């Protein structure tokens, strides 16, 4: 405190800290993108990032299991405004976390993050056009307390799954098992699996990542699956990207590689949806060629569903097939009857001996970071809402959330949503509106599931997810180019989005002025 600081100055600073234009919830990929675009496109906007944990990075700080890596290429998973500089197209989790930390520092966003801040409830009051957030704070020394914050716009960037616990089914006899049971979401830092027999339960991306990584030092690793997934081998390094970066300026090369990868991914996805049987045969044949007889193709490598009914599992440089061919790993397709003191008894009558069992059984879907929402005193049930452009919810004012693509990099959609939120805020500023809320118009309905995957984690959460409609803007597109056209150049005032002024003028805290004015045409 300086000699010229007054009590009034302190009170004003305290109010400014507690009442903001935008609150971003989450400091992972989505939250960092949101903060970047708010600062770039809405200068003067007062915002903060609330992070429930004591560190940034989201998924890439939470997951510490062996081999954790990206499941899409880094030229699209990385930010468009900060090109991925490594020559690894598929990168390990540690490098991705370093990239996120470097981005936050380079963007000057460090001071905007408030760690140990978990939003438990958010209440919208139309009379003052403000969200009021009940926040549980955990300090670095372990102390905890609560805080109340308010904001004009709430931007949920907290991901789609619960960080406190994954999906962890139980089986008979687990208490008799003499070894160690671990879940990848909470990997013990001191777990020693050298020369141990390991059984990984699951067949998704996590299991496909764990098997080759653990097989390098475990005595043997078995991936125990109820049914197979599609496994697609791809080079860990992008040869085209390496050549372009030698010939062209870094920024130009990045844009070309990013565009190439978007088009290839989208083209492959569309081909799989249009000709599922043909793509199915290609994927299974390629997997069989790489397994070279070390897995039963019909039983272990042939899924029961069509490609992209669930996400495909990537194998950088075919690492899982190399592990199978080495003899240090295998795949068993069967179901668990019970745990035994020495391992697992299977329904086929076979047994698997194990020192360590890894339950790679999936995530537990949780939207909004688990925060409860109320609008004018009424609880919001997301399953009763219809998703607007895959980012907002019918009848819920001044709130956007990020849910990335299931068939491409998460960041592609996260950046589009962040840019669109900036357009909305600028449009409201330009037209003196306090509220933006999407409404279904006459004749519009939302009866389809928002996420069209058959994956277990999606099906378990089906009753809690929002719905989608049959036409824009209520369709949850899995198409970056279509979203690019709709969200970057489509009209903000599209008839479904209603802009309103608050009912009670006097109760509203003063709006930021000056630099907070709109900085580009929102329409």
N, C-alpha and C positions, 0 to 999 in steps of 0.2 A: 504494500500500500504506500502510495506517495503522499507527500504533504498536501497535494491538491485534490486527493481523492475524498469524496464526500460520502455520507451514508446513502444519499440519493443515488450516487454512481454505483455503489455496491448493490443496492436494491434493483437498479435497472439492469445490471449485469446478471443478477440472479434470475430476473424475469426472462431475460433474453436466452439464458441457458435452458430454462424450463419450458418456454413457449417458442416453438420453431415453425418455420414454413413447411418443412418436410422432415419426417423421421424415417430413416432407412433401417430396417431390422435385418441384421446379418452382415458380416464382414468377410464373406467369401467371394467367389467369382462374381455373383450377381450384385452384391452390395458395392463392390469396388467399381463395377461398371456404372451402377446408378450414381454413385458419388462423382465419378468423372464427368458424366454428361450433365449432371445438375450444375457443376461448377463451370463447365464449358458453355452450356447453352442457356443457362438461367443465372447469369452472374448476379451476385447480391442475395441469392436465396440462402436463407439461414437453415442449415440442415445438420443433422448428426447421424452417425451410424451406431446403433446399439448392438453389441455383440454379447451373447450370453456367456461365452467362454472367456478365458483370460488371454486368448491369442486369436489372431486373424487366420483366415485361410479356409474355414469351413471344413468341407470333406477332406481337403488335402492336409489339414492339420490333425483331424480326428483319426483318420485311418493310418495305422502304423504296421499293418501285417506285412509279411515278407512279399516283396515283389509288387507292392501296390503301385499302380501306374494309371495313365490315362486310358480310356477305352474308346477314344477317338483321336484324330490327328491334332497335334498342338498348333498347327497353323490356323485351325478354326476354333479350337478350344481356347487358345490364347486370344488376347484382346486385339481388335483391329487398330486401336490407337497406340498399342505398344507391341509391335511385332515380336513373335517368338524367335529368339536369336540362336538357339541351339540347333545343331544338325540332327537331333533326334525328333522324328515325327511322333513317335510314341514314347513318352517320357515317364520316368519314375516319379512317385509322389513327392519325394524330397526336392527334386528340381522344380516341380510345379509350385511347391510352397515357397521356395526361394524366389521364383518369378513373381508370385503374388506380393510378397513382402517388398521386393524391389520396386514393383509398380506403385504400391501405396506410398513408398518413400519418394519416388520420383514425381508422383502426382501431388505431393504435399498433403496427403490425406491422413497422416498419422494422428494429428490432433483432433480430427473429426470423429475418431472411433472412441466410444465409451465402452470399455470392457466390463465384463461381469454384470451386464444389464440384460435381464431376461424379461420380456413383456409377458405378463400373465393375463391381462385383460385390456381390451381397447373399447371405449365407449364413444359413439358418435352422437353429438347433440346438434340437431338442425338449427336450434335457436341461436347458437353462436358459431355454427359451421366449423366445428373443431372436434378432433379426436382427443380424448383424454386417455392416457395410457397409465396403467398400474404396472410399475416396474419393480422387479425383485433384484436388488443389487448385492453382488458378492464382491467384497474387496480382496485385494491380493493377500492380506493377512488373515483371511478367512472370516472376517466379520461380515454380517449381512444385515440389510435394512431394506426399506422400501422407498420409492420415490414416485411422484406423480409428474408426468410430462404432458404437454399438449402440443398439437400440431395441426396445420391446415390440411396436409396430405400425408397419408400413411403408405409407405412403400415397403412391402414385405418381400425380403430377399433372403429368407431363412431356409430355402431348400424345400424338399418334399418328404423328408423322413425324420424320424425321431433320433436325436443324438444320444439320448440317455440309454437306449437299449434297442437292439435289433430284434428281428423275429426269431424267437428261440423256442421251438417246440420241445416237448419232453417225451421220453420213451420209458417204458417199463424197465426197471433195474438200473437206472442211471446212478442211483446211490451206491450200487455195489461195484461200480467200475473202479479198478485200482489205479488207473492212469489219470491223465489231465484232460479236462474238457474246456475248450476255449471258443469264444465267438470272435470272428475277425474284427468286429466293431470295437472290441475292447481287448486288443492284443497285449498280453503281458510283456513288458520290456525285457524281462529276464527269462523268458521261455527258451529253453535249450532243447532243440529238436535234433541235434547232431546224433547220428547213429540210432535214431529212434524210429519205431514203426508208427506211421501217421495215417489216419483215415480222415479224409475230408468229406463231409456229408454235403452234397449239393452238386449242381451242374451248371450254375450261372457264371457270370463274369468273375466273381471273386474266387470261386473254386478253380476255374480255368487259369487264373493268375497264380494262385497259391501252389498248385501242383508242380509246375516246372521250377519255381523258386525254391520250394522246400526239398525237392528231389535232389538238389545239388549236394546236400549234406545229410539228409535223413537216410536211414538204412533202406527204407522203402516207403512210398507214398501211394495210397489207393484213393481214387476219387469214387465215392459211392453215390450213385445217382438213381433216382426212381425212373427217370426218363432222360434221354439225351437232349442237348442243345446244339444248335448250329455253331460250328467253330470255323472261323475264317482266318486263315493265315495271311498276314500282310507284312511288308518290309518295315523294320523299325526306323529306317532312314528313308527319306524321300529323295530319290535320285534326281528327279526333275527340279526339286527345290534347291538342291546343292548346286546344280549347274546354273540355274537362273541367278542365284546369289553371287556367283562368280562373274557373270556377264553384265548384270544390271544393278542399278542402285538398290539399296536394301528395301526401301519403301515400295518401289515398283515391283521388285521380285516378290515381296510378301503379298501384295494385292493379287498378283497373277497366280501364285500358289494357292492362296485362299480361295480364289474363284474356281480354280481347277478342282480343288478338293470338294467344294460345295457342289459343283456340277456332277462330279463322279459319284459322290454319295447319293445325291438326289436321283441321278439316273439309275443307279443300282436299285435303290428302294422302289422307284416306280416300275422298273422291270420286274422286280420280285412280286409286286402286287398285281401286275398285269399278266405275267406268265409264271405263276407260282410253281407249277410242276417242273418247268424247264430249269428255273433257278435252283429249285430243290435238288434236282438231279446233279447239277453242276457242283453245288456245295458239298453234297455227300460224296461225290466221286473224288473231289479234291482232298477231302478229309481222309478218305480211304487210301488214296495214293500216298499221303504223307504218313499215315499210321503204319503202312507196310506190313500188315498182318498182325500187328501188336494190339489190335482191338477188333472185336466182332462188329463188322460194319452195320449189319441189320439191327443188332441188339444195342450197341454202344454208341453209334454215330448217326443213327437215323431218327430224327425227332418225329413226334406224333403230330406236329402242327406245321403250318406253312411258314416260309421265311418272313420275318418281320411281324408275325403274330406276337412274337416276343423279340426282344433285342438280340442281335447276333453277338456272339462272344469273339473277341479278337485274340489272335495268338501272334505276337510280334516274332517275325522270323520263324514261325512254326514251332515256338519253344515247347508247347505241350506235346507235340508229336515227337520231338527230339527226346523228351523225357521218357515217353512210352517206348521208343526204340532202344533206349539205353538199358532197359530192363529194371530201372530203379523206380518205375511207376507203372500203374495200370488203372484201368477203369472197370468197375464192377457195376452192373445195372441190376438192381435188386431193391428190396425194401427191408427196413429194420423190423425185426420181431421184438428184440429186447437188447439192452446192454447186458454184458456179463462181466465178471471180475477181470477177465483178460481181453475184452474187446466187444465185438458185436455179433449177435446171432441174427441171421437173415431169414426171411420168410421162405426162401428156397431150401432151407436146411443147412446152408453153408455158414461158416463162421469167419470172422476177420479178427485177427489178433492186432492189438493196438496199444501203444504207450500213450499216444496223444490222439484225441478226437477233436477235429475242428468242425464246428457247426456253421458251415457257410450257407445258412438256410434263408438268408434274405434280410431285407429291410422292413421296418414298420413305418408305413406311410403316415405322415403327419404334416398337414398344411398349416401355414401361419405360425410356424414355430411352436405350435401348441397353444397359442393365445386364444382366449375366448373373445368373441366379438358381439357387440350390441349396437343396434341403431335405434336411437330414441327410446331406449329402455327395453327393446325387444331383442332377444337373442337371435343371432344369425346362424342358421343351419346351412352350411355350404351345399349340401346335397339337394336343397330346395332352390338353389340358384342356378342360373345358366351363365356359362362363361362368355364374356364379351372379348372377342379378339384374343382369347387365351390368356387374358391378363387382368380383367376386372370381373365383377359379379353383379348380376341384375339386382337392382334395388339397394346396392351398397355404395354409399357416396365416398368420393375422394380416397379410394383405396385401390392399389394395384399390387399384384403379386407376380413373381417370376416362376414359371414352370417351363423348363426348356424342352427341346425336341427329344423325342424318344428314338428318332432315326438319324440324328446328326448331333453335332456338338451343342452342348447346353448354352454356351456363350453366344452363339448366333442369335438365339431367341432372346437371351437376357439383354443383349445390346439393343435389339429392336424395341423391346419393351421400355428400356430406360430412355431411349430417344423419344418414344411416343409419350411417355409421362412428361418429359420436358415440353413437348408440343401442347399437351393439355394444360400444363401450368401457365405457359405463355399465353395460350388462348384465354384462359380465365382472367389473367391479369389485363389483357387487352380489352376484354369485354366487361370488366368489373363484375365478374361472376365469382361466387364463393364456393359453389358446389358443382361437381360434375358427377352424374350418376346414370348408368345405362339402364334402360327400361325396354322390356319386350313390347313391341307394338302389336296392334290387333292382328290376329292371325298367325303370330309367331309363337313357336313352342320350342321347348328344349327337353327332349325325351331320350336322347342318345347319351351314352357314357362319354365323358370328356376325353378319357384316355382309352384308346381302342386296343389295348394290349391284353393278352391272356396270361401274362406273367402272374405268378402267385402273389407277389406283393401288391399288385394292382387289384387283383380279384378279391384279396382279403379286405381291401379298403373301399371296395366298390360302393358300399352304402354310405360312405362319408364324402365322396368326391362330387364336385359340381357336375352338371350336365352340359351338353352342347346341343345346338339346334341344327337345322338342315340347310341354312343359308347364312351368308355373311350378314352382320359381323359376329354371328353366334357360333361359327364353326371353328373348332380347334384344329387348324391346319397343321399338318406335318410336312410343310413345304416352305422352305426358306424364301425362295424366289417369289412365291405368292404372298407371303407375309411382308416381304420387302416392299412390294408394290402397294399393299394395303396400308401398312403402318408408316412407311416413310413418306408416301406421296398421296395417300388417300385423305379425304376430308376428315378433320376432327369432329366437326359439327355434322354428323352423318344421319341425323334423325333418330338414331337409337340412343345417342348420348344426349342427356338433357342438362343444360347449364342453368343454374338458378342463383338468385341472391338470397342471402340468409333472411329468415323471418324476423329476427330481432336485431336491428342494427346496433343498438346501444351497448349490448352485451359483448360485442365482438372486440377482441384485442386489436390494436392498430396493425394494419398490414405493412409489410416492409415496403419501402419506397426507394426512389433513386435507382440504384443499380438493379433492383429487383424487377424493373419494368421488362416487358417482353423484349427479347433480343433478336427474334426473327419471326417471319410470318408463319403463324401456326396452321393456317388453312392450306 
